[in-house]
Amino acid sequence: MAIVSSIMENSERIYSMLHSPQIWRALRLVVDIGLHFKGKSRDWAIKLFADYTWDTSDKVEKEVTRYQSIPGQAVTYMLGQLSIMELKKEAETALGESFNLKDFHFQVLM
């Protein structure tokens, strides 16, 4: 009962956590892999978003359509993000105080 009461008292905090970008990123990866590697259905993917983000809007349907249409999109996006973060860490280490985020973005993204 204490757990349930605690959850009810913190329901706004929990609700906001479910709408965090990390939850959406994680679900995108699960959906991308589920649809294209595990053979899961569109309905399964939509239900996953409903269950874990409490979102049943058309935003979810658009997300699922995008991941159905472009196999590997979420996975390659995440791999790119992780690669850029690693490059940034290497540049910060190598350049120390001289590191400039604006210059880094220009060099990497342009």
N, C-alpha and C positions, 0 to 999 in steps of 0.2 A: 504494500500500500504506500509505503514511503516513496518508492520509486515513481509510482503513478502520480502521487501528489507533487513530487518534485518536477516531474515532466509538465504537469498542468500549470504549475507556477512559472515555469520557464518556457511556456509554449511560444511566446513571441520570439524568444532567442532561438529556439529550435526551428521555428518557421523561417527566420532569416538565414539560419545556417543552411537550410535546404535550398535556398535560392542563391547560395554563394556560387561564384564562378567555378570553384573547385568541383562542386557536385556536378555541375553541367559538363565540365571537361571530362570528368570520370565517366559519366553516362554516355557521352559521345563516343568515347573509346570502346566501352562495352557494347554499345549499339552497333558501331561500325564493324567490329569483329563478329558480333553475334549474327548480324545480317548476312555477312559475306563469307564467313568461315564456318560458322555453326549452323547456318541454314535457318535462322530464326525468322519469324514473320514480322511484318509491319505492325500488326496489332500487339505483338509481344513488345516491340520497341516503344510504342506509344504508352503501353501500360507501365513499362519501366519508368518512363518520365513521370507519369501520373503518380506512381507509388513513391518515388524518391524525391520528387520536386514539388509535388502537390499541384502541378501545372497541367491543366487539361485544355489549355488554349490552343489556338491555331499555330502559335509559335512552335509548339511541340511537333505538330504535323509537318510544318515546313522543315524543321530540323531533321526529322526522320526521312522526309523526301530527299533532302540534300544528301544524307548519308546513304540512302538506297541508290542514288544516282551516281555517286562518285566513290566507288570502293576504295578504301584505304585513306580517304581524305582526312579523317580525324587522327589516324595513326601518323600519317606523314606530317601533319601540322604539329603534333606533339613532338615528334622527333626533331623537326626543325627548330621548335622553341627550345628544346633541351640543348641542341647543338649551339644555338646562339648564346644561351646562358653560359655554356662551357667556354665558348670563345671570349665572352665578356670577362669571365673570371680569370682566364689566362692573360688577357690584355691588362686587367687591373693589376695582376701580380707582376707582369713584366714592366709595366709603365709606372707603377706606384703612384706617387703624387701627380705625375704628369697625365694620368688617365683622364680623359674628357669624354663623358657619355655622349655628348652631341657629335663629337668627331667619330666615336665608335659607331654610332648609328649611321652616320654618313658613309663610312667605309664598308660596313657590313650590308647595309640595305640598299645602297645606291649602285 
